[in-house]
Amino acid sequence: MKKRFLLAALLVSSIIHLKAQQNYDASLIPKELLPYASSVVRNDDESIEVKDVDNAFLTVKKAITVLNKNGDDNARIIIYYDKDDVVKNIKGVVYNEFGKQIGKFSQSDFADESVADGFSLFGSARIKHYLPAVTEYPYTIAYEYEVRSKQTLNFDPWEPMANEGEAVEQSSFAFTCKPDFPIRFHEFNLNSKPTAGVNTGKEKTLTWHVSNLKAVRYEPLSPYYKKVAPGVELAPEKFSYYGIDGSFSDWNTLGKWIYDKLIAKRQQLSPETIDHIKDLTKDISEPKLKAKKIYEYMQGKTHYVSVQIGLGGYQPFLADDVDHQNYGDCKALVNYTQALLKAVNIDSWYCVVEAGRRYKVGLLDDFASMEQGNHIILCIPFKNDTTWADCTSQTIPFGYLGDFTDDRNVLACTPEGGKLLHTPKYTVNDDLQSRQADFVVSPEGAISGTMTTLFKGVDYDSRDELIIESTSEQNKILQKIYPINNMVVTHYSLKQDKSFKPSTTETLKLQARDYASLTNGKYFFLLNPVNRIEEPPRQVLHRQNDVYINRGYTEIDEVTYTLPAGYHLEKDPLNVSIDKPFARFSATMELKGNQLTFKRKFQLVDGTYPKDTYQDVVDFFESVVDADGYTVSLVKN
């Protein structure tokens, strides 16, 4: 939906020059910056100068010393651009560890490619990128470039620590504009306010500076980087974007501009389509069920294709075009679905969201900017029953968001203005995987039986990859999912309930030779056949970050084994129970006659916990690994 410009996307005023006298000898890096660092930013000066509402410049000058091969990617120069963003004056120098020049490069050395992916039908966005071919460490790459942009709606954030494992000697950012160009900003993890001033041209300036920032090493279960790294986001109060002027100061006024300028007049449908939708839903009285029918009609008629044209990628296709062409991107399919709903007088809202699974990143409560969203979803505000829908999937149920857009702030764009809403949260109990298995173990050690698993919440689509596959491909995938050696699946089925509380039920019949081993009259086999945690998080001494668990969930397993007659347990049965603020675990087994029953319950509780909790997390998972690896030992009576 939007274009992200990593090191560029707005743009430049005057040509800058590398300082020949700058000494990039790696031995001059302050020793306190070396721990955990694979690279060090020696110097980073970025500036944005707004000449007018349709004329802005970004200037970048940067030098990075790469200490080892893990830092190579940090030295990669990436510049996104399109026909309205012109990249100029790229040049750079490569130095060895002693600061001696060993190479140089210019714009002609950069690879230049389309940003379009396999789903993209159109797209004018392109990327220039370059990484020097240096294999002796340390080395330094120093470069500069500038970009001119014809829009002022988006300003890329200043992120002086953009990478893990990267220290910063010095980084600065300057914003310059005319007195009549109001600018808002939001700071992250900065100890000082910007320096405000007026330059010789009577333009107002804001300048930020940081120095001697130690590298943040990778740590398992770390929070979103903006929770810990310094940075600044900018947003204009008035702007020009692809020839359309506008202004906003908060989410309400931004949502109003999006509605009025980008979507309000793009929902017309032909009379034939409107009549068809009315006829399709004529026997349905409940508005929510009508909306479900229309959503499923849209799913069956259209398919998702990424489209990056139209007001810089922000404006959807006309609804009537989608109706005839049967494809669209997220914004086009939401706009089209709104038009279909409007045909039967159901109101809905076009919503901007920052989508992603690794972290739940919501729009900031107190700072509005166009840069914060990357996806569009639909909200239908039924009375006392607000319903959400992602229109880009041809298979997910109506009202199901999954883990891509749940539990975060979104901007609903309405005729009255923008409204900041929060998408539903799937709780630790909602996200459920519940399994029941009944197995028979033969005297020769083979295992056979039936296993049924229920998936709910964000786990609903856990088996989507299997639904469209052939039986042979399903078997290959199942071998990877379930760690049973020599497993042969004799029957497999998936049933999806697409009601308002969707679930998936998986049933398989299996058999496997040599599951149990016989040695000296004893019988051995793994108690937990299919749902084991085999490795705990790694140890981290002197942890820097809080512990962040993005998603909570519940796993329940009950497995019953019918054993050969005449055996008893050689050692104490498994009986573990652990209760922590961040997780709970229990695992028990019981042998009655020749029936052995194993029960396991695992719950992970989402949230942010103090960094001192991490060792407790490691200890907890080590206990789970031990329990999940429990081996049953049986001896003859």
Salt bridges, closest charged atoms under 4 A:
GLU49 OE2 - LYS51 NZ 3.07
ASP73 OD1 - ARG76 NH2 3.35
ASP82 OD2 - LYS3 NZ 2.23
ASP84 OD2 - LYS83 NZ 3.25
ASP112 OD1 - ARG126 NE 2.80
ASP112 OD2 - LYS128 NZ 2.78
GLU113 OE2 - HIS129 NE2 3.45
GLU144 OE2 - LYS91 NZ 3.74
GLU146 OE2 - LYS88 NZ 3.96
GLU169 OE2 - ARG42 NE 2.51
GLU187 OE1 - LYS193 NZ 3.15
GLU219 OE2 - ARG217 NE 3.07
GLU219 OE1 - ARG543 NE 3.98
GLU233 OE2 - LYS226 NZ 2.41
ASP260 OD2 - LYS256 NZ 3.54
ASP279 OD1 - LYS282 NZ 3.19
GLU296 OE2 - LYS292 NZ 2.69
ASP320 OD2 - HIS324 ND1 3.64
ASP323 OD1 - LYS301 NZ 3.97
ASP329 OD2 - LYS331 NZ 2.37
GLU354 OE2 - ARG4 NH2 2.88
GLU371 OE2 - LYS2 NZ 3.96
GLU371 OE2 - ARG4 NH1 3.15
ASP385 OD2 - LYS288 NZ 2.90
ASP390 OD2 - HIS375 NE2 3.04
ASP403 OD1 - ARG357 NE 2.77
ASP406 OD1 - ARG408 NH2 3.33
ASP406 OD1 - ARG551 NH2 2.88
ASP407 OD2 - LYS360 NZ 3.33
ASP407 OD1 - HIS422 NE2 2.83
ASP407 OD2 - LYS425 NZ 3.67
ASP431 OD2 - ARG551 NH1 3.90
GLU473 OE2 - LYS476 NZ 3.36
GLU506 OE2 - ARG463 NE 2.75
ASP514 OD2 - ARG513 NH1 2.89
GLU534 OE2 - ARG532 NH2 3.46
GLU555 OE1 - ARG600 NH1 3.04
ASP557 OD2 - ARG435 NH1 2.80
ASP557 OD1 - ARG600 NH1 3.83
GLU570 OE2 - LYS522 NZ 2.50
GLU590 OE2 - LYS592 NZ 3.84
ASP606 OD2 - LYS425 NZ 2.54
ASP616 OD1 - LYS580 NZ 3.30
ASP628 OD1 - ARG600 NE 2.86
